[in-house]
Amino acid sequence: MSDNRDTTQAWIEQFYQARGWSNYGPFERVGFLMEEVGETARAIRAIEIGRDRPDELVQPMERLRQELVEELGDVLGNIIILANMYDVSLDQILEVHKDKLTKRYQSGV
C-alpha cells in the first residue's frame, strides 16, 4: 500500500481484504458502485418526496437520514477501493477536482 493513502483508505482496504471483497476487479467494483449510487438515489427520494409504494412504511426523518448516510458510506467505500486499485489517494482526487473546477470557472460563473 502506498504511503500517500490516508488512514481511511487504509482502513477500508484492510476491511475489504479481510472479507475477500477486494478480490473483485475494477469492472465488478464499478458495478457495485453503481448499485450503491442507485440505493443513494432511493434514500434521497425517500427524504424529498416520501414513500413511493403503498407497501413502504413511512419512516421518521432521523431514520431516512441514517439510511442516506449509510448509502453515501457505501458509495465512498467503493470509490476508495477503486482509488486504491490505481494507487490514487483521496487527497489527490480532491486536489485535482478542486483545480479542475477552479480553472473551469475562473470567471466566477
Secondary structure, 3 states (H helix, E strand, C coil): CCCCCCHHHHHHHHHHHHCCHHHCCHHHHHHHHHHHHHHHHHHHHHHHHCCCCCCCCCCCHHHHHHHHHHHHHHHHHHHHHHHHHCCCCHHHHHHHHHHHHHHHCCCCC
